[in-house]
Amino acid sequence: SNWPQVRKGAWTVLESKTKGFVINRIATTAQVNAIPNPIIGMMVFDQQADCLKININGTTSGWRCFNTAACPD
């Protein structure tokens, strides 16, 4: 009854039991690496590497694949 105010720590809430959330897809790793001014936490799906990439430090070399069920180094 108090949705979305009950969510703490988020500006945007997406919730569904029947729909998915699609991250921006980028065709090549070179295109991901060419994103100007990436932001820490930015996410894209690298189609060439077949993985979700998250930028960890706000630089063009800060992209890391998240494709296993564990935290990467």
PQR file with spaces between the fields and no chain letter, atoms N, CA, C, O and H, PARSE charges and radii, in Angstrom:
ATOM       1  N    SER     1       0.808   -1.203    0.000 -0.4000 1.5000
ATOM       2  CA   SER     1       0.000    0.000    0.000 -0.0000 2.0000
ATOM       3  C    SER     1       0.849    1.265    0.000  0.5500 1.7000
ATOM       4  O    SER     1       0.343    2.350   -0.287 -0.5500 1.4000
ATOM       5  N    ASN     2       2.133    1.136    0.319 -0.4000 1.5000
ATOM       6  CA   ASN     2       3.017    2.297    0.382 -0.0000 2.0000
ATOM       7  C    ASN     2       4.124    2.193   -0.662  0.5500 1.7000
ATOM       8  O    ASN     2       5.252    2.619   -0.415 -0.5500 1.4000
ATOM       9  H    ASN     2       2.544    0.255    0.552  0.4000 1.0000
ATOM      10  N    TRP     3       3.811    1.635   -1.812 -0.4000 1.5000
ATOM      11  CA   TRP     3       4.806    1.447   -2.869 -0.0000 2.0000
ATOM      12  C    TRP     3       4.806    2.677   -3.754  0.5500 1.7000
ATOM      13  O    TRP     3       3.703    3.138   -4.046 -0.5500 1.4000
ATOM      14  H    TRP     3       2.894    1.289   -2.012  0.4000 1.0000
ATOM      15  N    PRO     4       5.869    3.256   -4.209 -0.5600 1.5000
ATOM      16  CA   PRO     4       7.260    2.839   -4.035  0.2800 2.0000
ATOM      17  C    PRO     4       7.955    3.489   -2.840  0.5500 1.7000
ATOM      18  O    PRO     4       9.158    3.296   -2.661 -0.5500 1.4000
ATOM      19  N    GLN     5       7.237    4.248   -2.024 -0.4000 1.5000
ATOM      20  CA   GLN     5       7.872    4.939   -0.909 -0.0000 2.0000
ATOM      21  C    GLN     5       8.532    3.970    0.069  0.5500 1.7000
ATOM      22  O    GLN     5       9.465    4.356    0.774 -0.5500 1.4000
ATOM      23  H    GLN     5       6.260    4.404   -2.170  0.4000 1.0000
ATOM      24  N    VAL     6       8.073    2.731    0.128 -0.4000 1.5000
ATOM      25  CA   VAL     6       8.653    1.753    1.037 -0.0000 2.0000
ATOM      26  C    VAL     6      10.081    1.373    0.636  0.5500 1.7000
ATOM      27  O    VAL     6      10.831    0.837    1.451 -0.5500 1.4000
ATOM      28  H    VAL     6       7.315    2.418   -0.444  0.4000 1.0000
ATOM      29  N    ARG     7      10.463    1.651   -0.631 -0.4000 1.5000
ATOM      30  CA   ARG     7      11.813    1.362   -1.107 -0.0000 2.0000
ATOM      31  C    ARG     7      12.752    2.440   -0.602  0.5500 1.7000
ATOM      32  O    ARG     7      12.550    3.621   -0.885 -0.5500 1.4000
ATOM      33  H    ARG     7       9.853    2.087   -1.294  0.4000 1.0000
ATOM      34  N    LYS     8      13.765    2.052    0.135 -0.4000 1.5000
ATOM      35  CA   LYS     8      14.730    3.020    0.661 -0.0000 2.0000
ATOM      36  C    LYS     8      16.024    2.924   -0.143  0.5500 1.7000
ATOM      37  O    LYS     8      16.438    1.823   -0.505 -0.5500 1.4000
ATOM      38  H    LYS     8      13.929    1.093    0.365  0.4000 1.0000
ATOM      39  N    GLY     9      16.658    4.037   -0.426 -0.4000 1.5000
ATOM      40  CA   GLY     9      17.954    4.045   -1.094 -0.0000 2.0000
ATOM      41  C    GLY     9      17.889    3.921   -2.597  0.5500 1.7000
ATOM      42  O    GLY     9      18.878    3.526   -3.215 -0.5500 1.4000
ATOM      43  H    GLY     9      16.322    4.931   -0.132  0.4000 1.0000
ATOM      44  N    ALA    10      16.762    4.245   -3.213 -0.4000 1.5000
ATOM      45  CA   ALA    10      16.681    4.169   -4.668 -0.0000 2.0000
ATOM      46  C    ALA    10      15.879    5.353   -5.202  0.5500 1.7000
ATOM      47  O    ALA    10      14.915    5.798   -4.579 -0.5500 1.4000
ATOM      48  H    ALA    10      15.959    4.566   -2.711  0.4000 1.0000
ATOM      49  N    TRP    11      16.290    5.849   -6.352 -0.4000 1.5000
ATOM      50  CA   TRP    11      15.554    6.913   -7.002 -0.0000 2.0000
ATOM      51  C    TRP    11      14.531    6.347   -7.974  0.5500 1.7000
ATOM      52  O    TRP    11      13.468    6.929   -8.190 -0.5500 1.4000
ATOM      53  H    TRP    11      17.074    5.487   -6.857  0.4000 1.0000
ATOM      54  N    THR    12      14.868    5.204   -8.554 -0.4000 1.5000
ATOM      55  CA   THR    12      13.995    4.572   -9.535 -0.0000 2.0000
ATOM      56  C    THR    12      13.741    3.143   -9.119  0.5500 1.7000
ATOM      57  O    THR    12      14.655    2.438   -8.691 -0.5500 1.4000
ATOM      58  H    THR    12      15.731    4.731   -8.379  0.4000 1.0000
ATOM      59  N    VAL    13      12.514    2.722   -9.244 -0.4000 1.5000
ATOM      60  CA   VAL    13      12.151    1.354   -8.890 -0.0000 2.0000
ATOM      61  C    VAL    13      11.496    0.711  -10.101  0.5500 1.7000
ATOM      62  O    VAL    13      10.541    1.250  -10.661 -0.5500 1.4000
ATOM      63  H    VAL    13      11.772    3.295   -9.592  0.4000 1.0000
ATOM      64  N    LEU    14      12.013   -0.442  -10.501 -0.4000 1.5000
ATOM      65  CA   LEU    14      11.401   -1.239  -11.558 -0.0000 2.0000
ATOM      66  C    LEU    14      11.042   -2.573  -10.930  0.5500 1.7000
ATOM      67  O    LEU    14      11.901   -3.257  -10.374 -0.5500 1.4000
ATOM      68  H    LEU    14      12.789   -0.879  -10.046  0.4000 1.0000
ATOM      69  N    GLU    15       9.803   -2.933  -11.015 -0.4000 1.5000
ATOM      70  CA   GLU    15       9.389   -4.180  -10.389 -0.0000 2.0000
ATOM      71  C    GLU    15       8.336   -4.847  -11.264  0.5500 1.7000
ATOM      72  O    GLU    15       7.371   -4.213  -11.691 -0.5500 1.4000
ATOM      73  H    GLU    15       9.104   -2.377  -11.466  0.4000 1.0000
ATOM      74  N    SER    16       8.540   -6.139  -11.524 -0.4000 1.5000
ATOM      75  CA   SER    16       7.581   -6.899  -12.310 -0.0000 2.0000
ATOM      76  C    SER    16       7.776   -8.382  -12.046  0.5500 1.7000
ATOM      77  O    SER    16       8.891   -8.843  -11.806 -0.5500 1.4000
ATOM      78  H    SER    16       9.324   -6.653  -11.177  0.4000 1.0000
ATOM      79  N    LYS    17       6.699   -9.107  -12.093 -0.4000 1.5000
ATOM      80  CA   LYS    17       6.782  -10.565  -11.964 -0.0000 2.0000
ATOM      81  C    LYS    17       6.643  -11.235  -13.327  0.5500 1.7000
ATOM      82  O    LYS    17       6.745  -12.457  -13.433 -0.5500 1.4000
ATOM      83  H    LYS    17       5.792   -8.732  -12.289  0.4000 1.0000
ATOM      84  N    THR    18       6.408  -10.434  -14.376 -0.4000 1.5000
ATOM      85  CA   THR    18       6.199  -11.008  -15.701 -0.0000 2.0000
ATOM      86  C    THR    18       7.031  -10.361  -16.797  0.5500 1.7000
ATOM      87  O    THR    18       6.950  -10.782  -17.951 -0.5500 1.4000
ATOM      88  H    THR    18       6.325   -9.441  -14.290  0.4000 1.0000
ATOM      89  N    LYS    19       7.826   -9.352  -16.472 -0.4000 1.5000
ATOM      90  CA   LYS    19       8.628   -8.648  -17.473 -0.0000 2.0000
ATOM      91  C    LYS    19      10.091   -8.637  -17.079  0.5500 1.7000
ATOM      92  O    LYS    19      10.424   -8.759  -15.900 -0.5500 1.4000
ATOM      93  H    LYS    19       7.892   -9.010  -15.534  0.4000 1.0000
ATOM      94  N    GLY    20      10.959   -8.490  -18.057 -0.4000 1.5000
ATOM      95  CA   GLY    20      12.395   -8.400  -17.812 -0.0000 2.0000
ATOM      96  C    GLY    20      12.886   -6.966  -17.942  0.5500 1.7000
ATOM      97  O    GLY    20      12.159   -6.079  -18.389 -0.5500 1.4000
ATOM      98  H    GLY    20      10.688   -8.390  -19.015  0.4000 1.0000
ATOM      99  N    PHE    21      14.122   -6.760  -17.545 -0.4000 1.5000
ATOM     100  CA   PHE    21      14.776   -5.460  -17.662 -0.0000 2.0000
ATOM     101  C    PHE    21      15.942   -5.634  -18.619  0.5500 1.7000
ATOM     102  O    PHE    21      16.797   -6.490  -18.393 -0.5500 1.4000
ATOM     103  H    PHE    21      14.713   -7.480  -17.182  0.4000 1.0000
ATOM     104  N    VAL    22      15.997   -4.848  -19.675 -0.4000 1.5000
ATOM     105  CA   VAL    22      17.029   -4.994  -20.694 -0.0000 2.0000
ATOM     106  C    VAL    22      18.054   -3.873  -20.550  0.5500 1.7000
ATOM     107  O    VAL    22      17.724   -2.691  -20.647 -0.5500 1.4000
ATOM     108  H    VAL    22      15.302   -4.152  -19.859  0.4000 1.0000
ATOM     109  N    ILE    23      19.301   -4.269  -20.318 -0.4000 1.5000
ATOM     110  CA   ILE    23      20.422   -3.335  -20.247 -0.0000 2.0000
ATOM     111  C    ILE    23      20.805   -2.944  -21.681  0.5500 1.7000
ATOM     112  O    ILE    23      20.619   -3.736  -22.604 -0.5500 1.4000
ATOM     113  H    ILE    23      19.569   -5.230  -20.240  0.4000 1.0000
ATOM     114  N    ASN    24      21.329   -1.753  -21.872 -0.4000 1.5000
ATOM     115  CA   ASN    24      21.797   -1.346  -23.196 -0.0000 2.0000
ATOM     116  C    ASN    24      22.801   -2.357  -23.737  0.5500 1.7000
ATOM     117  O    ASN    24      23.735   -2.754  -23.040 -0.5500 1.4000
ATOM     118  H    ASN    24      21.480   -1.109  -21.123  0.4000 1.0000
ATOM     119  N    ARG    25      22.599   -2.768  -24.980 -0.4000 1.5000
ATOM     120  CA   ARG    25      23.491   -3.729  -25.623 -0.0000 2.0000
ATOM     121  C    ARG    25      24.419   -2.987  -26.580  0.5500 1.7000
ATOM     122  O    ARG    25      23.984   -2.152  -27.373 -0.5500 1.4000
ATOM     123  H    ARG    25      21.840   -2.445  -25.546  0.4000 1.0000
ATOM     124  N    ILE    26      25.715   -3.314  -26.487 -0.4000 1.5000
ATOM     125  CA   ILE    26      26.710   -2.709  -27.364 -0.0000 2.0000
ATOM     126  C    ILE    26      27.402   -3.846  -28.106  0.5500 1.7000
ATOM     127  O    ILE    26      27.804   -4.835  -27.493 -0.5500 1.4000
ATOM     128  H    ILE    26      26.068   -3.992  -25.843  0.4000 1.0000
ATOM     129  N    ALA    27      27.541   -3.711  -29.412 -0.4000 1.5000
ATOM     130  CA   ALA    27      27.956   -4.815  -30.273 -0.0000 2.0000
ATOM     131  C    ALA    27      29.375   -5.311  -30.032  0.5500 1.7000
ATOM     132  O    ALA    27      29.607   -6.520  -30.052 -0.5500 1.4000
ATOM     133  H    ALA    27      27.215   -2.908  -29.910  0.4000 1.0000
ATOM     134  N    THR    28      30.327   -4.418  -29.806 -0.4000 1.5000
ATOM     135  CA   THR    28      31.725   -4.853  -29.704 -0.0000 2.0000
ATOM     136  C    THR    28      32.386   -4.313  -28.440  0.5500 1.7000
ATOM     137  O    THR    28      31.974   -3.294  -27.884 -0.5500 1.4000
ATOM     138  H    THR    28      30.139   -3.436  -29.790  0.4000 1.0000
ATOM     139  N    THR    29      33.413   -5.019  -28.007 -0.4000 1.5000
ATOM     140  CA   THR    29      34.199   -4.587  -26.853 -0.0000 2.0000
ATOM     141  C    THR    29      34.872   -3.248  -27.140  0.5500 1.7000
ATOM     142  O    THR    29      34.986   -2.403  -26.252 -0.5500 1.4000
ATOM     143  H    THR    29      33.747   -5.847  -28.458  0.4000 1.0000
ATOM     144  N    ALA    30      35.317   -3.056  -28.377 -0.4000 1.5000
ATOM     145  CA   ALA    30      35.948   -1.787  -28.754 -0.0000 2.0000
ATOM     146  C    ALA    30      34.971   -0.630  -28.573  0.5500 1.7000
ATOM     147  O    ALA    30      35.369    0.453  -28.145 -0.5500 1.4000
ATOM     148  H    ALA    30      35.225   -3.742  -29.099  0.4000 1.0000
ATOM     149  N    GLN    31      33.703   -0.846  -28.891 -0.4000 1.5000
ATOM     150  CA   GLN    31      32.706    0.208  -28.711 -0.0000 2.0000
ATOM     151  C    GLN    31      32.463    0.491  -27.226  0.5500 1.7000
ATOM     152  O    GLN    31      32.271    1.644  -26.838 -0.5500 1.4000
ATOM     153  H    GLN    31      33.379   -1.726  -29.239  0.4000 1.0000
ATOM     154  N    VAL    32      32.470   -0.546  -26.402 -0.4000 1.5000
ATOM     155  CA   VAL    32      32.324   -0.346  -24.956 -0.0000 2.0000
ATOM     156  C    VAL    32      33.501    0.481  -24.444  0.5500 1.7000
ATOM     157  O    VAL    32      33.317    1.445  -23.700 -0.5500 1.4000
ATOM     158  H    VAL    32      32.625   -1.482  -26.717  0.4000 1.0000
ATOM     159  N    ASN    33      34.700    0.099  -24.846 -0.4000 1.5000
ATOM     160  CA   ASN    33      35.901    0.806  -24.389 -0.0000 2.0000
ATOM     161  C    ASN    33      35.970    2.236  -24.905  0.5500 1.7000
ATOM     162  O    ASN    33      36.685    3.062  -24.338 -0.5500 1.4000
ATOM     163  H    ASN    33      34.850   -0.684  -25.450  0.4000 1.0000
ATOM     164  N    ALA    34      35.237    2.538  -25.970 -0.4000 1.5000
ATOM     165  CA   ALA    34      35.255    3.875  -26.566 -0.0000 2.0000
ATOM     166  C    ALA    34      34.200    4.803  -25.966  0.5500 1.7000
ATOM     167  O    ALA    34      34.086    5.952  -26.392 -0.5500 1.4000
ATOM     168  H    ALA    34      34.657    1.866  -26.430  0.4000 1.0000
ATOM     169  N    ILE    35      33.432    4.333  -24.994 -0.4000 1.5000
ATOM     170  CA   ILE    35      32.431    5.202  -24.366 -0.0000 2.0000
ATOM     171  C    ILE    35      33.161    6.353  -23.677  0.5500 1.7000
ATOM     172  O    ILE    35      33.987    6.125  -22.793 -0.5500 1.4000
ATOM     173  H    ILE    35      33.525    3.399  -24.648  0.4000 1.0000
ATOM     174  N    PRO    36      32.863    7.577  -24.074 -0.5600 1.5000
ATOM     175  CA   PRO    36      33.554    8.707  -23.443  0.2800 2.0000
ATOM     176  C    PRO    36      32.984    8.977  -22.049  0.5500 1.7000
ATOM     177  O    PRO    36      31.771    8.929  -21.846 -0.5500 1.4000
ATOM     178  N    ASN    37      33.852    9.256  -21.112 -0.4000 1.5000
ATOM     179  CA   ASN    37      33.454    9.625  -19.755 -0.0000 2.0000
ATOM     180  C    ASN    37      32.525    8.620  -19.079  0.5500 1.7000
ATOM     181  O    ASN    37      31.436    8.992  -18.641 -0.5500 1.4000
ATOM     182  H    ASN    37      34.837    9.295  -21.276  0.4000 1.0000
ATOM     183  N    PRO    38      32.937    7.347  -18.984 -0.5600 1.5000
ATOM     184  CA   PRO    38      32.087    6.391  -18.270  0.2800 2.0000
ATOM     185  C    PRO    38      31.980    6.775  -16.795  0.5500 1.7000
ATOM     186  O    PRO    38      32.875    7.414  -16.241 -0.5500 1.4000
ATOM     187  N    ILE    39      30.900    6.386  -16.184 -0.4000 1.5000
ATOM     188  CA   ILE    39      30.624    6.708  -14.789 -0.0000 2.0000
ATOM     189  C    ILE    39      30.740    5.424  -13.962  0.5500 1.7000
ATOM     190  O    ILE    39      30.337    4.356  -14.421 -0.5500 1.4000
ATOM     191  H    ILE    39      30.174    5.866  -16.634  0.4000 1.0000
ATOM     192  N    ILE    40      31.281    5.520  -12.763 -0.4000 1.5000
ATOM     193  CA   ILE    40      31.353    4.357  -11.871 -0.0000 2.0000
ATOM     194  C    ILE    40      29.945    3.796  -11.698  0.5500 1.7000
ATOM     195  O    ILE    40      29.013    4.527  -11.363 -0.5500 1.4000
ATOM     196  H    ILE    40      31.608    6.389  -12.390  0.4000 1.0000
ATOM     197  N    GLY    41      29.799    2.503  -11.927 -0.4000 1.5000
ATOM     198  CA   GLY    41      28.504    1.843  -11.802 -0.0000 2.0000
ATOM     199  C    GLY    41      27.729    1.750  -13.104  0.5500 1.7000
ATOM     200  O    GLY    41      26.691    1.090  -13.150 -0.5500 1.4000
ATOM     201  H    GLY    41      30.555    1.908  -12.199  0.4000 1.0000
ATOM     202  N    MET    42      28.213    2.403  -14.179 -0.4000 1.5000
ATOM     203  CA   MET    42      27.549    2.317  -15.469 -0.0000 2.0000
ATOM     204  C    MET    42      27.536    0.864  -15.927  0.5500 1.7000
ATOM     205  O    MET    42      28.537    0.163  -15.781 -0.5500 1.4000
ATOM     206  H    MET    42      29.056    2.939  -14.142  0.4000 1.0000
ATOM     207  N    MET    43      26.415    0.404  -16.479 -0.4000 1.5000
ATOM     208  CA   MET    43      26.293   -0.982  -16.934 -0.0000 2.0000
ATOM     209  C    MET    43      25.928   -1.020  -18.413  0.5500 1.7000
ATOM     210  O    MET    43      25.121   -0.223  -18.893 -0.5500 1.4000
ATOM     211  H    MET    43      25.602    0.974  -16.597  0.4000 1.0000
ATOM     212  N    VAL    44      26.542   -1.965  -19.126 -0.4000 1.5000
ATOM     213  CA   VAL    44      26.198   -2.249  -20.516 -0.0000 2.0000
ATOM     214  C    VAL    44      26.346   -3.751  -20.738  0.5500 1.7000
ATOM     215  O    VAL    44      27.066   -4.422  -19.998 -0.5500 1.4000
ATOM     216  H    VAL    44      27.197   -2.612  -18.737  0.4000 1.0000
ATOM     217  N    PHE    45      25.676   -4.271  -21.743 -0.4000 1.5000
ATOM     218  CA   PHE    45      25.886   -5.670  -22.130 -0.0000 2.0000
ATOM     219  C    PHE    45      26.775   -5.674  -23.357  0.5500 1.7000
ATOM     220  O    PHE    45      26.389   -5.170  -24.412 -0.5500 1.4000
ATOM     221  H    PHE    45      25.091   -3.726  -22.344  0.4000 1.0000
ATOM     222  N    ASP    46      27.974   -6.245  -23.221 -0.4000 1.5000
ATOM     223  CA   ASP    46      28.943   -6.356  -24.316 -0.0000 2.0000
ATOM     224  C    ASP    46      28.606   -7.625  -25.090  0.5500 1.7000
ATOM     225  O    ASP    46      28.855   -8.731  -24.609 -0.5500 1.4000
ATOM     226  H    ASP    46      28.287   -6.654  -22.365  0.4000 1.0000
ATOM     227  N    GLN    47      28.039   -7.472  -26.292 -0.4000 1.5000
ATOM     228  CA   GLN    47      27.626   -8.632  -27.079 -0.0000 2.0000
ATOM     229  C    GLN    47      28.813   -9.471  -27.538  0.5500 1.7000
ATOM     230  O    GLN    47      28.711  -10.696  -27.592 -0.5500 1.4000
ATOM     231  H    GLN    47      27.838   -6.574  -26.683  0.4000 1.0000
ATOM     232  N    GLN    48      29.922   -8.847  -27.867 -0.4000 1.5000
ATOM     233  CA   GLN    48      31.099   -9.594  -28.314 -0.0000 2.0000
ATOM     234  C    GLN    48      31.652  -10.446  -27.178  0.5500 1.7000
ATOM     235  O    GLN    48      31.972  -11.615  -27.391 -0.5500 1.4000
ATOM     236  H    GLN    48      30.005   -7.852  -27.823  0.4000 1.0000
ATOM     237  N    ALA    49      31.772   -9.891  -25.987 -0.4000 1.5000
ATOM     238  CA   ALA    49      32.302  -10.623  -24.832 -0.0000 2.0000
ATOM     239  C    ALA    49      31.229  -11.493  -24.182  0.5500 1.7000
ATOM     240  O    ALA    49      31.538  -12.334  -23.338 -0.5500 1.4000
ATOM     241  H    ALA    49      31.512   -8.941  -25.814  0.4000 1.0000
ATOM     242  N    ASP    50      29.972  -11.293  -24.570 -0.4000 1.5000
ATOM     243  CA   ASP    50      28.828  -12.037  -24.028 -0.0000 2.0000
ATOM     244  C    ASP    50      28.762  -11.927  -22.511  0.5500 1.7000
ATOM     245  O    ASP    50      28.647  -12.930  -21.806 -0.5500 1.4000
ATOM     246  H    ASP    50      29.721  -10.609  -25.256  0.4000 1.0000
ATOM     247  N    CYS    51      28.838  -10.680  -22.017 -0.4000 1.5000
ATOM     248  CA   CYS    51      28.759  -10.476  -20.574 -0.0000 2.0000
ATOM     249  C    CYS    51      28.234   -9.095  -20.226  0.5500 1.7000
ATOM     250  O    CYS    51      28.329   -8.154  -21.014 -0.5500 1.4000
ATOM     251  H    CYS    51      28.931   -9.866  -22.590  0.4000 1.0000
ATOM     252  N    LEU    52      27.681   -8.997  -19.038 -0.4000 1.5000
ATOM     253  CA   LEU    52      27.305   -7.714  -18.474 -0.0000 2.0000
ATOM     254  C    LEU    52      28.569   -7.054  -17.965  0.5500 1.7000
ATOM     255  O    LEU    52      29.321   -7.655  -17.197 -0.5500 1.4000
ATOM     256  H    LEU    52      27.603   -9.761  -18.397  0.4000 1.0000
ATOM     257  N    LYS    53      28.808   -5.825  -18.386 -0.4000 1.5000
ATOM     258  CA   LYS    53      29.993   -5.106  -17.920 -0.0000 2.0000
ATOM     259  C    LYS    53      29.552   -3.947  -17.047  0.5500 1.7000
ATOM     260  O    LYS    53      28.585   -3.246  -17.347 -0.5500 1.4000
ATOM     261  H    LYS    53      28.197   -5.337  -19.010  0.4000 1.0000
ATOM     262  N    ILE    54      30.284   -3.766  -15.964 -0.4000 1.5000
ATOM     263  CA   ILE    54      30.046   -2.654  -15.047 -0.0000 2.0000
ATOM     264  C    ILE    54      31.351   -1.901  -14.884  0.5500 1.7000
ATOM     265  O    ILE    54      32.411   -2.499  -14.704 -0.5500 1.4000
ATOM     266  H    ILE    54      31.069   -4.336  -15.721  0.4000 1.0000
ATOM     267  N    ASN    55      31.262   -0.589  -14.950 -0.4000 1.5000
ATOM     268  CA   ASN    55      32.472    0.221  -14.813 -0.0000 2.0000
ATOM     269  C    ASN    55      32.771    0.418  -13.330  0.5500 1.7000
ATOM     270  O    ASN    55      31.916    0.870  -12.568 -0.5500 1.4000
ATOM     271  H    ASN    55      30.401   -0.102  -15.097  0.4000 1.0000
ATOM     272  N    ILE    56      33.998    0.072  -12.931 -0.4000 1.5000
ATOM     273  CA   ILE    56      34.343    0.081  -11.510 -0.0000 2.0000
ATOM     274  C    ILE    56      35.110    1.313  -11.051  0.5500 1.7000
ATOM     275  O    ILE    56      35.257    1.539   -9.850 -0.5500 1.4000
ATOM     276  H    ILE    56      34.692   -0.295  -13.551  0.4000 1.0000
ATOM     277  N    ASN    57      35.611    2.129  -12.017 -0.4000 1.5000
ATOM     278  CA   ASN    57      36.424    3.254  -11.562 -0.0000 2.0000
ATOM     279  C    ASN    57      36.253    4.535  -12.377  0.5500 1.7000
ATOM     280  O    ASN    57      37.010    5.487  -12.185 -0.5500 1.4000
ATOM     281  H    ASN    57      35.492    1.945  -12.993  0.4000 1.0000
ATOM     282  N    GLY    58      35.291    4.577  -13.267 -0.4000 1.5000
ATOM     283  CA   GLY    58      35.036    5.798  -14.024 -0.0000 2.0000
ATOM     284  C    GLY    58      36.018    6.088  -15.137  0.5500 1.7000
ATOM     285  O    GLY    58      36.086    7.215  -15.626 -0.5500 1.4000
ATOM     286  H    GLY    58      34.676    3.803  -13.423  0.4000 1.0000
ATOM     287  N    THR    59      36.794    5.065  -15.551 -0.4000 1.5000
ATOM     288  CA   THR    59      37.730    5.243  -16.660 -0.0000 2.0000
ATOM     289  C    THR    59      37.373    4.283  -17.790  0.5500 1.7000
ATOM     290  O    THR    59      36.602    3.343  -17.599 -0.5500 1.4000
ATOM     291  H    THR    59      36.738    4.150  -15.153  0.4000 1.0000
ATOM     292  N    THR    60      37.946    4.532  -18.972 -0.4000 1.5000
ATOM     293  CA   THR    60      37.672    3.646  -20.102 -0.0000 2.0000
ATOM     294  C    THR    60      38.275    2.260  -19.914  0.5500 1.7000
ATOM     295  O    THR    60      37.865    1.318  -20.593 -0.5500 1.4000
ATOM     296  H    THR    60      38.573    5.295  -19.127  0.4000 1.0000
ATOM     297  N    SER    61      39.239    2.114  -19.008 -0.4000 1.5000
ATOM     298  CA   SER    61      39.815    0.794  -18.744 -0.0000 2.0000
ATOM     299  C    SER    61      39.172    0.130  -17.520  0.5500 1.7000
ATOM     300  O    SER    61      39.622   -0.927  -17.076 -0.5500 1.4000
ATOM     301  H    SER    61      39.572    2.879  -18.457  0.4000 1.0000
ATOM     302  N    GLY    62      38.132    0.743  -16.983 -0.4000 1.5000
ATOM     303  CA   GLY    62      37.517    0.235  -15.763 -0.0000 2.0000
ATOM     304  C    GLY    62      36.352   -0.720  -15.959  0.5500 1.7000
ATOM     305  O    GLY    62      35.611   -0.981  -15.012 -0.5500 1.4000
ATOM     306  H    GLY    62      37.766    1.601  -17.344  0.4000 1.0000
ATOM     307  N    TRP    63      36.171   -1.247  -17.163 -0.4000 1.5000
ATOM     308  CA   TRP    63      35.066   -2.173  -17.431 -0.0000 2.0000
ATOM     309  C    TRP    63      35.417   -3.579  -16.974  0.5500 1.7000
ATOM     310  O    TRP    63      36.492   -4.084  -17.296 -0.5500 1.4000
ATOM     311  H    TRP    63      36.773   -1.035  -17.933  0.4000 1.0000
ATOM     312  N    ARG    64      34.522   -4.218  -16.227 -0.4000 1.5000
ATOM     313  CA   ARG    64      34.716   -5.596  -15.758 -0.0000 2.0000
ATOM     314  C    ARG    64      33.492   -6.425  -16.123  0.5500 1.7000
ATOM     315  O    ARG    64      32.357   -5.969  -15.982 -0.5500 1.4000
ATOM     316  H    ARG    64      33.649   -3.809  -15.966  0.4000 1.0000
ATOM     317  N    CYS    65      33.733   -7.655  -16.597 -0.4000 1.5000
ATOM     318  CA   CYS    65      32.650   -8.586  -16.917 -0.0000 2.0000
ATOM     319  C    CYS    65      32.091   -9.194  -15.637  0.5500 1.7000
ATOM     320  O    CYS    65      32.840   -9.618  -14.757 -0.5500 1.4000
ATOM     321  H    CYS    65      34.655   -8.025  -16.711  0.4000 1.0000
ATOM     322  N    PHE    66      30.793   -9.228  -15.549 -0.4000 1.5000
ATOM     323  CA   PHE    66      30.108   -9.927  -14.473 -0.0000 2.0000
ATOM     324  C    PHE    66      29.350  -11.071  -15.124  0.5500 1.7000
ATOM     325  O    PHE    66      28.205  -10.915  -15.547 -0.5500 1.4000
ATOM     326  H    PHE    66      30.185   -8.883  -16.264  0.4000 1.0000
ATOM     327  N    ASN    67      30.007  -12.232  -15.199 -0.4000 1.5000
ATOM     328  CA   ASN    67      29.405  -13.375  -15.872 -0.0000 2.0000
ATOM     329  C    ASN    67      29.523  -14.654  -15.065  0.5500 1.7000
ATOM     330  O    ASN    67      29.337  -15.747  -15.598 -0.5500 1.4000
ATOM     331  H    ASN    67      30.938  -12.359  -14.855  0.4000 1.0000
ATOM     332  N    THR    68      29.831  -14.523  -13.784 -0.4000 1.5000
ATOM     333  CA   THR    68      29.856  -15.678  -12.889 -0.0000 2.0000
ATOM     334  C    THR    68      29.050  -15.325  -11.643  0.5500 1.7000
ATOM     335  O    THR    68      28.752  -14.158  -11.391 -0.5500 1.4000
ATOM     336  H    THR    68      29.982  -13.634  -13.351  0.4000 1.0000
ATOM     337  N    ALA    69      28.710  -16.330  -10.884 -0.4000 1.5000
ATOM     338  CA   ALA    69      27.895  -16.127   -9.684 -0.0000 2.0000
ATOM     339  C    ALA    69      28.739  -15.796   -8.478  0.5500 1.7000
ATOM     340  O    ALA    69      28.450  -16.261   -7.376 -0.5500 1.4000
ATOM     341  H    ALA    69      28.951  -17.278  -11.088  0.4000 1.0000
ATOM     342  N    ALA    70      29.780  -14.998   -8.663 -0.4000 1.5000
ATOM     343  CA   ALA    70      30.664  -14.588   -7.560 -0.0000 2.0000
ATOM     344  C    ALA    70      31.138  -13.170   -7.810  0.5500 1.7000
ATOM     345  O    ALA    70      31.056  -12.673   -8.933 -0.5500 1.4000
ATOM     346  H    ALA    70      30.015  -14.619   -9.558  0.4000 1.0000
ATOM     347  N    CYS    71      31.620  -12.533   -6.796 -0.4000 1.5000
ATOM     348  CA   CYS    71      32.155  -11.175   -6.955 -0.0000 2.0000
ATOM     349  C    CYS    71      33.520  -11.233   -7.628  0.5500 1.7000
ATOM     350  O    CYS    71      34.376  -12.008   -7.200 -0.5500 1.4000
ATOM     351  H    CYS    71      31.687  -12.937   -5.883  0.4000 1.0000
ATOM     352  N    PRO    72      33.748  -10.438   -8.669 -0.5600 1.5000
ATOM     353  CA   PRO    72      35.058  -10.442   -9.327  0.2800 2.0000
ATOM     354  C    PRO    72      36.087   -9.668   -8.511  0.5500 1.7000
ATOM     355  O    PRO    72      35.737   -8.892   -7.622 -0.5500 1.4000
ATOM     356  N    ASP    73      37.335   -9.886   -8.822 -0.4000 1.5000
ATOM     357  CA   ASP    73      38.418   -9.154   -8.171 -0.0000 2.0000
ATOM     358  C    ASP    73      38.497   -7.743   -8.687  0.5500 1.7000
ATOM     359  O    ASP    73      39.353   -6.974   -8.251 -0.5500 1.4000
ATOM     360  H    ASP    73      37.619  -10.516   -9.545  0.4000 1.0000
